[in-house]
């Protein structure tokens, strides 16, 4: 019987919960309720998500260092699969396996350290390794089991260009890990921009990648049933081109120039003054609204962009309930 080994690298450096929060408070949030996990990742990293049947792979990629025509990055990946899945495929993407699981003992990585730790109620073994013949990268592998899923977290940190400096990011990401088995609503807080929002576990926060995402984007939410980038989503982003002191008539003109024909008067969203526009293009309905929390360090407006398939009206109602939870942090 094939058994998945449990490994996890964790080094919390005796950080208090306050210290950890201060380091991750403005990070982006990724959640996947089917896998039963929620985790944060740095705002300047990008996320890429790919599914292979019942197996989901997400990788978070650090800012790159370019050397001529080659770009080097550090990466932290999450793989989830049905509990106990055994794949006979030679394709490594068909299951959650460690980098050297398929190799002979002769070719396996050299283990630098290995021990059992407990974090967030999980008892896990941790492992740090490197290629025994060419030790140019530090590898970190992690696997734990939720109620019905195996979850593997792994990291690769090349020594070239000092990309090992990102190893502490792995620790901090892990410190934000939460299991969602008994959770029906998730909370997202952003200290930098001064707002929070809650959403049900029937929705998920999507990885923000270079292809779909603008650098100003902070959080994208989509229904679990349709997945990310499938026509139903809410994105909250910064609007640095506009001051938080911009007047309502100016915002109305901005929306008109973007072809939003139905423009609402000033609305109150949990004591936040907003203005919104709506337009229809083909099978999709688009809404956009601006609001300000007047944080002294940002002083720019925030923008909520919505996109819905008009044939799936239930998501519009669910989105309305989600947006009703947007609040200014005290």
Buried (B, 14 or more C-beta within 10 A) or exposed (E): EEEBEBBBBBBBEEBEEEBBBEBBEBBBBBBBBBBBBBBBBBBEBBBBBEEBEEBBBBBBBBEBBEEEEEEEBBBBBBBBBBEEBEBEEEEBBBBBBBBBBEEEEEEBBEEBEEEEBEBEEBEBBBBBBBBEEEEEBBBBBBBBBBEEBBBBBBBBBBEEBEBBEBBBBBBBBBBBBEBBEEBEEBEBBBBBBBBBBBBBBEBBBBBBBEEBBEEBBBBBBBBBEBBBBEBBBBBBBBBEEBEBEBEEEEBBEBBEEEEBEEBBEEEEBBEBEBBBBBBEEEEBBBBBBBBBBEBEEBEBBBBBBBBBBEEBEEBBEBBEEBBEBBBBEE
